[in-house]
Amino acid sequence: MRIAVIGAGAMGSIYGGHLALDNEVYLVDTNPKVVETINDQGIRLEENGEDHIYRPKAVTDTSALPQMDLIILFVKALFSRAALNGNRNLIGKDTYLMTLQNGSGHEDILGEFVDKDHIIIGTTEDQGTILGMAHIRHGGTGGTNLGMLTPDAEGMLPKLKETLDRCGFRAKIHENIQQLIWNKLFVNVALSAVTAVLNVKMGFIAQDPHAFALSSQLLHEAVAVAQAMGLEADEVHLLQEIKETSERVPEGITSICADLSAGRKTEVDTISGSVVRAAKKCGIEVPAHEFLVNMVHAMESRPKQA
């Protein structure tokens, strides 16, 4: 299979490296030093205490490349549209776009570039940490969960599962992939933006009754939207899961909190913002989510302190 992986961060390197074992893979990144290192030395993945070298081809410019069978997005979600626009020449009528990015609603952007029946969405349970230039620690390996928005008329999902499994992943096809994505989203929307605005670690949510009340309201709104979409959501069980997550990882820092603290743009639009967009489609009010999304964006834009 001819595959382009856009984004040579931790997860892009893990997937691009492994898939290169048995496919024609191009790892696309805007950082010329990363691309040069991959082409000269390969990707060094620390796996099970040992270093392994993988050798996908890496490029900053895809203009000379042919159209792909599959494009996997591993950039931060706020850069998805720009990444696809900048590599539009890789997309043909038979190309599938796939996202395993955090959050929900990525299909809205992917749908600007391919038909709905050529979009694959899902989640990954693999973990990666950047240790150096093209040097990644491949943490706890898990499943790659895949699904589509429409019936898989061309049988792409079984082919993709076979390809992933052959390259060391454990792929699973889901009939209702949105349920799986929202199961993960519930905890994210209840913790991420709240900890970011308060500038606290995850443990604070379970410790402070006011913070927990806010997370509870966010969950309540998200559950209402999910149920309107025809998804299952047990609010009592989910609230307990959120409390236990906060208690289990008290020193944890959510990605939105880390990005705000570092002065970076966040992925709030694909976490809390995805609930806002879904709510509008369902005709449901989600005032707590709307407030927090606006608050995070205002904090992104505030002047830097001298």
C-alpha positions as CSV (number, residue, x, y, z in Angstrom):
1,M,0.0,0.0,0.0
2,R,1.3,3.5,-0.8
3,I,0.9,5.6,2.4
4,A,1.7,9.1,3.4
5,V,1.9,9.9,7.1
6,I,1.6,13.6,7.7
7,G,3.4,14.7,10.9
8,A,6.6,13.1,12.1
9,G,6.0,13.6,15.8
10,A,5.9,10.7,18.3
11,M,2.8,8.9,16.9
12,G,3.5,9.7,13.3
13,S,7.0,8.3,13.6
14,I,5.7,5.1,15.3
15,Y,3.1,4.4,12.6
16,G,5.2,5.6,9.7
17,G,8.1,3.5,10.9
18,H,6.2,0.3,11.4
19,L,4.2,0.6,8.3
20,A,7.4,1.1,6.3
21,L,8.2,-2.5,7.1
22,D,5.8,-3.7,4.4
23,N,4.5,-0.7,2.5
24,E,5.7,2.3,0.4
25,V,5.6,5.0,3.1
26,Y,6.4,8.7,3.0
27,L,6.7,10.5,6.3
28,V,5.8,14.2,5.7
29,D,7.0,17.0,8.0
30,T,7.7,20.7,7.8
31,N,10.9,20.5,9.9
32,P,13.8,19.9,7.5
33,K,16.1,18.8,10.3
34,V,13.7,16.0,11.3
35,V,13.3,14.9,7.7
36,E,17.1,14.9,7.1
37,T,17.7,12.9,10.3
38,I,15.1,10.3,9.3
39,N,16.6,9.9,5.8
40,D,20.2,9.7,7.0
41,Q,19.7,7.6,10.2
42,G,16.2,6.3,10.2
43,I,13.7,6.5,13.0
44,R,15.0,5.2,16.3
45,L,12.2,3.6,18.3
46,E,12.8,2.5,21.8
47,E,10.6,-0.5,22.2
48,N,10.6,-3.0,25.1
49,G,13.9,-1.6,26.3
50,E,15.6,-2.1,22.9
51,D,16.3,0.4,20.1
52,H,14.9,-0.5,16.6
53,I,15.6,1.4,13.4
54,Y,12.8,2.0,10.9
55,R,13.4,3.6,7.5
56,P,10.4,5.3,5.9
57,K,11.2,7.9,3.3
58,A,10.8,11.4,4.7
59,V,10.0,14.6,2.8
60,T,9.1,18.3,3.5
61,D,7.8,18.8,-0.1
62,T,5.4,16.2,-1.6
63,S,5.0,17.9,-5.0
64,A,6.9,15.2,-6.8
65,L,5.1,12.3,-5.1
66,P,2.3,10.3,-6.7
67,Q,-1.2,10.1,-5.3
68,M,-1.6,7.9,-2.2
69,D,-3.8,4.9,-1.4
70,L,-4.0,6.1,2.2
71,I,-3.1,9.4,4.1
72,I,-2.8,9.3,7.9
73,L,-3.0,12.6,9.7
74,F,-0.8,12.9,12.8
75,V,-0.5,16.7,13.1
76,K,-2.2,18.6,15.9
77,A,-5.9,18.9,15.0
78,L,-5.8,22.7,14.6
79,F,-3.3,22.2,11.7
80,S,-5.3,19.5,9.9
81,R,-6.8,21.7,7.2
82,A,-3.5,23.4,6.4
83,A,-1.7,20.1,6.3
84,L,-4.2,18.6,3.8
85,N,-4.3,21.8,1.8
86,G,-0.5,21.8,1.5
87,N,-0.4,18.2,0.3
88,R,-3.6,18.2,-1.8
89,N,-1.7,16.7,-4.7
90,L,-1.4,13.4,-2.8
91,I,-5.2,13.0,-2.8
92,G,-6.8,11.2,-5.7
93,K,-10.3,9.9,-6.2
94,D,-9.4,6.6,-4.7
95,T,-7.4,8.0,-1.7
96,Y,-8.6,7.3,1.8
97,L,-8.0,9.9,4.6
98,M,-7.5,8.5,8.1
99,T,-7.3,10.2,11.5
100,L,-6.4,8.8,14.9
101,Q,-6.1,12.3,16.4
102,N,-7.4,13.1,19.8
103,G,-10.9,14.5,20.2
104,S,-13.9,14.3,17.9
105,G,-15.4,15.8,14.7
106,H,-12.2,15.5,12.6
107,E,-14.4,14.1,9.8
108,D,-15.8,17.6,9.2
109,I,-12.4,18.8,7.9
110,L,-11.5,15.5,6.1
111,G,-14.8,15.8,4.3
112,E,-13.6,19.0,2.6
113,F,-11.0,16.9,0.7
114,V,-12.6,13.5,0.0
115,D,-16.1,12.0,-0.1
116,K,-17.5,10.7,3.2
117,D,-17.1,7.1,2.0
118,H,-13.3,7.6,1.9
119,I,-12.9,8.8,5.5
120,I,-11.6,6.5,8.2
121,I,-11.7,7.6,11.8
122,G,-10.6,5.9,15.0
123,T,-8.4,5.9,18.1
124,T,-5.1,4.5,19.0
125,E,-4.0,3.1,22.3
126,D,-0.3,3.2,21.4
127,Q,1.8,5.8,23.2
128,G,4.9,7.7,22.2
129,T,7.4,10.1,23.8
130,I,9.9,12.2,21.8
131,L,13.4,11.6,23.3
132,G,15.4,13.4,20.6
133,M,15.5,14.1,16.9
134,A,13.7,11.1,15.2
135,H,14.2,9.2,18.5
136,I,11.0,8.0,20.1
137,R,10.0,5.9,23.1
138,H,7.2,3.6,22.0
139,G,5.3,3.2,25.3
140,G,2.4,0.8,26.1
141,T,1.2,-0.7,22.9
142,G,-2.5,-1.1,22.5
143,G,-5.1,-1.4,19.8
144,T,-5.8,0.7,16.7
145,N,-9.6,1.1,16.5
146,L,-11.0,1.8,13.1
147,G,-14.3,2.7,11.6
148,M,-16.1,4.6,8.8
149,L,-19.0,7.0,8.5
150,T,-20.7,5.0,5.7
151,P,-20.8,1.3,4.7
152,D,-17.4,0.1,3.6
153,A,-18.4,-0.6,0.0
154,E,-14.9,-1.2,-1.2
155,G,-13.7,-3.4,1.7
156,M,-11.0,-1.0,2.7
157,L,-11.2,-1.7,6.4
158,P,-10.3,-5.4,6.3
159,K,-7.3,-4.5,4.0
160,L,-6.2,-1.8,6.4
161,K,-6.5,-4.1,9.3
162,E,-4.4,-6.7,7.6
163,T,-1.8,-4.1,6.8
164,L,-1.6,-2.8,10.3
165,D,-1.5,-6.2,11.9
166,R,1.3,-7.3,9.6
167,C,3.3,-4.3,10.7
168,G,3.0,-4.9,14.4
169,F,-0.2,-3.2,15.3
170,R,-3.4,-4.7,16.7
171,A,-6.2,-3.3,14.6
172,K,-9.9,-3.7,15.4
173,I,-12.8,-2.7,13.1
174,H,-15.8,-1.1,14.8
175,E,-19.3,-0.9,13.4
176,N,-20.1,2.2,15.5
177,I,-16.7,4.0,15.8
178,Q,-18.4,7.2,17.1
179,Q,-19.4,5.4,20.2
180,L,-15.8,4.5,21.0
181,I,-14.6,8.0,20.2
182,W,-17.2,9.6,22.4
183,N,-16.4,7.1,25.2
184,K,-12.9,8.6,25.3
185,L,-14.2,12.2,24.7
186,F,-16.4,12.2,27.8
187,V,-13.4,12.2,30.2
188,N,-11.5,14.7,28.0
189,V,-14.3,17.3,27.9
190,A,-14.8,17.0,31.7
191,L,-11.1,17.5,32.5
192,S,-9.1,19.2,29.8
193,A,-10.5,22.7,29.4
194,V,-11.3,23.0,33.2
195,T,-7.7,22.2,34.2
196,A,-6.5,24.6,31.5
197,V,-8.5,27.6,32.6
198,L,-7.7,26.9,36.3
199,N,-4.1,26.1,35.5
200,V,-4.2,23.0,37.7
201,K,-3.2,19.4,37.6
202,M,-5.8,16.7,37.1
203,G,-6.0,15.8,40.8
204,F,-7.5,19.2,41.7
205,I,-10.8,18.3,40.0
206,A,-11.7,15.5,42.4
207,Q,-10.3,17.5,45.4
208,D,-12.2,20.7,44.9
209,P,-16.1,20.7,45.0
210,H,-16.4,23.7,42.7
211,A,-14.1,22.3,40.0
212,F,-15.9,19.0,40.2
213,A,-19.3,20.7,39.9
214,L,-18.1,22.3,36.7
215,S,-16.8,19.0,35.3
216,S,-20.1,17.4,36.2
217,Q,-22.0,20.1,34.3
218,L,-19.7,19.6,31.3
219,L,-20.3,15.9,31.4
220,H,-24.1,16.4,31.7
221,E,-24.1,18.5,28.5
222,A,-21.9,16.0,26.6
223,V,-24.1,13.1,27.6
224,A,-27.2,14.9,26.4
225,V,-25.6,15.5,23.0
226,A,-24.3,12.0,22.7
227,Q,-27.8,10.5,23.5
228,A,-29.3,12.9,20.9
229,M,-26.8,11.4,18.4
230,G,-28.1,7.9,19.2
231,L,-25.0,7.0,21.3
232,E,-25.0,5.3,24.7
233,A,-23.9,7.3,27.8
234,D,-24.4,6.4,31.4
235,E,-23.9,9.7,33.2
236,V,-23.6,8.2,36.7
237,H,-21.0,5.7,35.6
238,L,-19.1,8.3,33.6
239,L,-19.0,10.8,36.4
240,Q,-17.4,8.1,38.7
241,E,-14.9,7.4,35.9
242,I,-14.0,11.1,35.8
243,K,-13.5,11.2,39.5
244,E,-11.4,8.1,39.5
245,T,-9.2,9.4,36.6
246,S,-8.6,12.6,38.5
247,E,-7.6,10.6,41.6
248,R,-5.6,8.0,39.8
249,V,-3.4,10.6,37.9
250,P,-3.3,13.5,40.4
251,E,-0.1,15.0,38.9
252,G,-1.3,14.6,35.3
253,I,-1.4,17.7,33.1
254,T,-3.9,17.8,30.2
255,S,-2.7,18.7,26.7
256,I,-4.8,21.9,26.7
257,C,-3.4,23.0,30.0
258,A,0.2,22.3,28.9
259,D,-0.3,24.2,25.6
260,L,-1.9,27.2,27.3
261,S,0.9,27.4,29.9
262,A,3.5,27.3,27.1
263,G,1.7,30.0,25.1
264,R,0.7,27.6,22.3
265,K,-2.6,27.3,20.5
266,T,-4.6,24.4,21.9
267,E,-6.8,21.6,20.5
268,V,-9.9,22.8,22.4
269,D,-11.9,22.9,19.2
270,T,-11.7,19.2,18.7
271,I,-12.4,18.4,22.4
272,S,-14.9,20.8,24.0
273,G,-15.5,22.5,20.7
274,S,-16.6,19.2,19.1
275,V,-19.4,19.0,21.6
276,V,-20.5,22.5,20.7
277,R,-20.6,21.7,17.0
278,A,-22.5,18.4,17.6
279,A,-24.9,20.2,19.9
280,K,-25.8,22.7,17.2
281,K,-26.5,19.9,14.8
282,C,-28.8,18.3,17.4
283,G,-30.5,21.6,18.5
284,I,-29.2,21.3,22.1
285,E,-27.9,24.1,24.3
286,V,-24.4,23.5,25.9
287,P,-23.6,26.9,27.6
288,A,-20.8,25.5,29.8
289,H,-18.9,24.2,26.8
290,E,-19.5,27.4,24.8
291,F,-18.1,29.4,27.7
292,L,-15.0,27.3,28.2
293,V,-14.2,27.2,24.5
294,N,-14.4,31.0,24.3
295,M,-12.4,31.3,27.5
296,V,-9.6,29.1,26.2
297,H,-9.4,31.0,22.9
298,A,-9.4,34.3,24.8
299,M,-6.5,33.0,26.9
300,E,-4.7,31.9,23.8
301,S,-4.9,35.5,22.4
302,R,-4.1,37.4,25.6
303,P,-1.0,39.6,25.5
304,K,2.1,38.0,26.9
305,Q,3.2,39.3,30.3
306,A,6.4,41.3,30.4
